[in-house]
């Protein structure tokens, strides 16, 4: 008979009047005693050598930092405007309730219970779809290679703001063209001083992706400075750190981080009996409130500029980096003490970028597991956690600090990578993750995991969402995303077919691991395909 550990005590109405012995896995059992106490043959800390957060609030704050980022500042306001303004809030909030919160709860539960990053966690939960875990590693790697570019631009603008007159305040500069205007106009042939500063001074933008241009040494040096700031944050560190409906769901996935694996990796370092529901609500609600607040700010700026310059808001609203590096700077020019507001804004942007790009986690216990503390870069945390799960000793021997350099890319490559990674790939990843966890792993097992960890089963709302609503909605969203797919573009520039092909290769670099993982499982496991599928369904991780 194995040794049992007391986990918690259930309320009187949550357990049967007689003792129950439940097989949680072949080597572990869960006993609910007649007194209501819950005992397990698995200790709370499933792995003695695995570090945990020194305080649980550290995970909550780090999770909020992971979810709240630059996407809250530019993606949400633009999607809100493009999808009907205030009317967009209804589908957005509904998707938050029936998709965002339940799926985040699912990821945190799985990560905390299995004590592994997304690769091994999904491999244990559903061997047939273990490639989903590898896909999350691939998508995190791709995004981490270009994400620091935004920090570079923020640094450039911040340093350019330390002067009495902002450089984008007028058209009397060497980089301005004859069609430059100081204010927004209805003319399609003109562009504002703010637009020309971003395109011709900061980026030295070329005519298209096929024209590479020259290396911008100022941006290259600022890129190095950005990584130095990342490293200093780590080194000094702290203990932790229809179409409308499709847009609403896509914003929920991108903003909270469903399918990226980062929060699942972070949850694997929670204490085993942590209440993940509290963390789920704190992260998701804080993230959405931040997005809505950012929407109020940008729409106020739109209305203010539209009133001053007597042009419709549609002439001002732009997508992607242009919202942050064109519209906001243009609004600062109309404000008193413009340089001060510009400095504060771009410093805030820098902090948001660092918080998303850096996961400053120094996990205290045990000290021998991670010499001098373990540190992660933001979106590469999922990669590092997955590597440490499988190869911790050789990696920690040579990589006590993890420094990564990023590819220097132009705006066209940046937009291409962002479109095919953050929009195309993530929808496929979310679909297969939900399929693997909610149906193949099973809602019943997921509920048993929560009972084993917290002594409470998920309420009927979460079980219905996991079993019916989430799979159905994601399937519909994926189908309509494919039907209504539009190729990448940047402003009026349409990418040539070969560039679109490169974009699909970028998307496939993460998606391809899903079928490869399934084929590998079918190849290595004995028996026919039908037997393997049946065994996969019955497998108790």
N, C-alpha and C positions, 0 to 999 in steps of 0.2 A: 504494500500500500504506500503510495507516495506521500511525502510530507505536504501539509496544506497550510496556506497562509490566509489570515483573515484580511479581506479587502475592505468591507464596509458593512453597514446594517441597513436593510431595506425598511421603508415604512410598512405598517401593518397591512395596508391594502395592496401592496406590490408583490406579495409572495404567497405561495400556496400554504395552507395550514400544515402540510406534511413536508418533510425534507425531500429535496430534489437533487439528483446527481445528473449533471449534464456533461456529456463528452464534448469538450471544447476542441480538442485535437487529440491524436493518439496518445500523447504523453502528458496531457493536461486535462484536469476535470474541474468543473465548477459545482460547488455544493451550496445550496440555499437551505440553511437550517430552519427548523420550525420556529426559532426565536427571531428569524429575520436576518441573521448575520450571514454574510456571503464569504465563502472560503474558496480558495483556488489552490491547485497544486503548482501554479506558476506564481512566483513572488511578484510584488508590485514593480520592482525594477527588474525587468526581464533579462537584462544583460548587465552584469556587474561592472564590466569594463567600459560601458557606454556612458559618456558624460551627459549631464542634464543641465538645464537652466538653473542658475543659482537661486533665482527667484522667479515665480511664475509670471509676474508682471512683465518681466523682460521679454518673454515670448509674445505676450499680447502687444507690447509696444513695437517689437520687431516685426510682427505680423502686420500691424497698421502701417509701419514704414514701408513694408513690401508692397502693400496694396495701394497706398496713397502715393502717387508719383506724378510725373509729367503728363501722363494721359488724362489726369483729372483737370489739368490746366488747359489742354488744347483739344483733346478728342471729344470730351463730353460737351463743352459749349458748342462746338461746330456741329456735332451730330444732333444736338438739341435744336439748333437753328435750322438745319437742313431738313429735319423730320417734323417740323410743325411747331417749334417753339415750346410753349407751355404744355401743349397736347402731348409732347414726347414724354413728359414726366409720368403719365399714367402707365404706358407699357414698360417704361424703365423701372418704376417701382414694383410693378407686378412681376417682371422678370427677376428682380432682386429677391422677392419673397418666394417664388416657386422654383427658381433656378439657382440664383447666387448663394443664398443662405443654405439651402439643403445640400448643394454640391460641395460648398466649403466645409460644412459639417462632416460630410462623407470623407473628404480628403484628410482632414485633421484626425478623424477617428481612425482611419486606416494607418496613417503614419505613426500615430501615438501607440497604437496597439501592436503593430508589427515591428516597431523600433528600427525602421530602415528607411532609406531614401526611396524615391519613386521607382528606381530600377528593380531592386530586390523586393520592395513591398508589392508591386504589381505582379512580379514574377511569382511570389508566393500566393497572392490572392487569386490570380488567374493565369496559370502558365501559358495558356493558349494565346493570351494577349500581353505577354511580357514585353513585347516590342513597344507597347505604349510608354513604358518606363524609359526605354532607350530613346524614344522620340522626344520625350520631355527634356532629356539631356541634350539632344541635338538642337532643339529649338532654343534652349537657354544659351547654348554656345553661340549660335548664330546671332542672337540678339545682343549678346555681350560684346561681340566684335565691333558693333557700330554704335551702341547706346552712348558711349562716352563722348561721341561727337557732339551731342547736345550740350554736355557740360563744357566742351571746348568753346562752342558759340556763346554760351552764357558768360564765360570768363572774358571773351573778347568784348562783348557788349558792356560788361561791368567795368572793365578797365577803360573802355572808351568813354564812359560816363563821367570820369573824374576830370571834368573841364567845365568852364562856365557856360559854354554853348555846346549843345549836343551835336554830333557830327551829322546826324540825320535830320537836323532842324530845318535846313534849307537846301537849295539846289546849287549853291555856290561852291562846289567841290570838283576836284579833277575827275572823279569817276562818274559824275552826273552827265546825262545826255540831254539833247535839246528838247526831248519830250518830257522832261522832269517837271513836276509841279509840287508846290509846297503843301497842297491840300488835295483831298480826294475829289475827283471830278467824274462826270458821266462819260467822258471820252474813253474809248477802249484803247486808243493809241498812246495815251499818257500814263505815266506811273509816278507815284509819290516819291519824295526824297527818302522816306523810310524804306520803301521797296527797293530803290536803287542802291541804297547803302548796303542792304542785305545781299542783293544779287551781284552787284558789281564791285563792292569794296570788300565785304566779308568773304564771299564765296568765289569772287571772280568767275561767275557763272559762264559756262560756254553755251553753245547753241544746242547741244544735245549730248546724250550719253556716249555717243561714238567719238566725241571730241574730248580727250582727257584733260587738256590744259596743263598747267605747270603746278609744281608742288608749292603750296602756300606755307612758307616757312613760319610765318607768324602763327598760323593755326596749328602747325605741327609742334611748335614749341609749347603752345598752350595745351595741346593734347598731352604732351609729356607732363606739364604742370598739373593737369587734371588727374593723371595717374599718380603723381607724387602726393597730391591731396588725398586721394583714395588710400594710399599707403600710410600716410601720416595719421589719418583717421583710424586705420587699422592698428598701427603700431602703438599709438597712444591709447586707443580704444576705450570702450566702455564695456560693461559686463554684457550688454546685448543691444542691441539696437532693433403681313405683307412686308414691305421694305422697312417700315418704321419699326415693326416688331423685331425684324432681323437686326437692325441697328441697335435696338435696346438690348437684345441678348448679347450681341457682339461686344457692346460696351461693358456689360457685366463681366463677361469672361476676361476681357483684356484688363479691366481695372482691378478686379479682385485677384486675378491670376489663376483662374480655374484652368487646369490642364498644363500649366507650366511646371508644376512639381515643386516649386520653391516652398510653399507653405506646408506641403506634405513632408518635405525634408526637414523643415524646422520643427514640425510637430513630433518627429521621431525622437527628439531630445527632451520632450516633456516628461515630467514624472508620470508613472504609469497610471495613477488614479486621478490625473488632472481632469477637471470638468471642461471638456472641449466645447460644450455648448456656449458657455460664457465667452470664450475666446472667439467663437464663430460670430456671435452677435456683435461683439465689440469691434472686430475687424471689418465686417461687412457694413454695419451701420455707419461707423466713422468714415469709411471710404465713400459711401454714397452721399453723406452729408457734405463732405469736402467737395465732391463733384458738383452738387447743387449750389453750394456757396460760390464756387468758381464760376458757375453759370451766371449767377446774379451779378458778379463782378464784371464779367466780359460783356454781358448784355447792357449793363449800365454804361460801359465804355462805348459800346456800339451806338447806343442812343444819344449819348453826349456828343460824339463826333458827327453823327448824322445830323443832329440839330445845328451844330456850329457850321458845318460845311454844306448844309442843304442838299444832301444826297441820300438816296435810300440806303437802308442798312445792307441790302444785298450787294452793294458796291464795296462794302467794307469787310464783310465776313469772308475769311479765307480758311483753308484747311491746313492741318499739319504744322510744321515748324513756322510757316508764315504767320500763323495766329500769334505766336509768342514773340517772334523776331521782327514782325512788321507792324501788326495792329497795336500791340501794347506800346512799343516805342513811339509810334505815331501819336498815341493818346497822351504820352508823357509830355510831348512838346507843348500841348495846350494847357498844361497845368503849371501853377506857380512852383518855383524851385524845382524845375524839371530834372536837373541832374541828380538831386537827392532821391526823388522817386524812382528814377531809372536804376540807381545804384542799389536801392533797397529791393527792387523787384528782381533784378538779375542775381543778387545775392540769395534771395529766396529760391530762385530757380536753381542756382548752384546747390543749395542745401537739399532741395527735392531730388535733384539728379544724384547727388552723393548718397542720399538715403536709399534711393532705388538701386544705385550701382554698387553700394557697399553694404554688406550685411556684417556689421561689426560685432561679431559674436565671440566673446571669449568665455568658453564654457569651463567653469571652475573644476568640478570633480569629474573624474579623478585626475590629479595633476600628471600622473605617469602616462595617462592615455594620450595627452596632447601637450607636448613640451612647450612651456611658456604661453599656453593658450592656443586655441585653434581659431583661425580667422577665415572669413569667407568674403569674397567679392559677391556683389548683389545677385545678379542673375546667374552667375556661375556657381552659386552655393549649391544648387541642385547637382551640378557636375561633381563638385568636390565631395559632397556628402555621399554620392553614389560610389565614387572612387574609394573613399575611405571605408565604406561598408565592405568592399571586396578586397582592397589592397592597402589597408591602413598602415601597416608597418613599413613596407618599402616606400610608400609615398611620404609619410612623415619623416622618414630618414633623410630624404633629399629635399622635401618641400616644407620647411618649417614656416615659411611665409609664402603666400601664393601671389606672385606678381604676374600680371598679364598685360600685354600690350595689344592695342587695338589697330585694326586696319584703318589707314587714312583714306576716307572715301569722300567723294563729292556729293552734292545734293541729289543728283540723279540716282546714283547708286544707293544712297541712304533711303530715298523714297521707294525704290524698287525692293530693297530688302525688307523695309518695314511693311510694305503692302502684302507681300507674299509670305511673310513670317507671322506678323501680328494679326492678319485678317484671314488668310487662306488656311495655313497650317493649323492654327489653334482650333478651328471649328472641327476638323477631322480628329484631332487629338481628344477634344472634349467628348465627341461622340463615342469613340472606342473606349475611352476611360469609363464612361457611364455604362456602356454595354458590359464591360468586363467586371466592374465592381457591383453594379446594381442587379444585374441579371445572372451572370455566370458565378461570381462569388456569392451573391445572394443577399437580399435584405435581411433574411433571418440570421445569417452569420454575422452581418454587420451589427445587428441589434444585440446579438450575444456578446460581441466584442465590447459594446458599450456597457452592458450589464456587468461583465467581468471587470471592467476598469472603474466604473463609477457606481455600480449597484442600481442603476436606473436604465430602463429601456427607453429608446426614443419614442416620442409620442406618435399618435396616429398620423399627424400631419407629415412628419418627416418620412414615415414608412410609406405613405401613399405617394409622396413626391419621388422617393427613390425608386419605387416599384413601377409607377405608371407615368406621372406627370413629366418628370425630367427626361426619361428616355423618349417619350412621345414628342415633347417640345423640341428637343435637340435634333431628332430625326427630321422633323418638319423644317426647322431652321437650316439644317445642312442641305436639304433638298432645294429649298428656295435660294440659299446662298449660291448653289451651283447654277441654278436656272437664271438668276439675276446677276451673275458674276460680271463685273466690269474690269477690264485690264487696268494696270497701273498707269497713272498719269501724274504729271506735276504741273499745276496751273493749266496752261493751254498746251503744254508739250505732251504729245502722245508718243509713247515708247515704240520703237520699231519692233517688228516681229521677233528678231533675234534676241532683243533685250527681254521681251516677254517670255521667250523660251528660257533665258537665264533665270528669270523670276520663278518659273515653274520648277526648274532644277533646284533652286533654293528651297522651295516648298517641299519638294520630294526628298531633300536631304534629311528632313525630319520624319515625314510621313512614311518613307520607305521601310523604316524599321518595324512598323506594325506588321505588314505581311511577312517580312523576313523572320521576325520572332515567331509568328505562327507556324511558318514552314519548318523552322528549326525544332519547335516543340513536336510537331507531327513526325519529324524525321528521327528524333532521338528516343522518343517514348515507344515502347513495344506495343504491338497490336495493330489492328486496322484503324483507319481514320475514324470509323464509328465508335470503336472501343476507346480510342484516345479521347474523343469528344465526350463520351459518357463518363470516363474516369476523370476528366477535367472538371465536369460538373459536380462529381461526387467528392473530389479531392478536398481534404481538410487541411489546406495549406500546411 
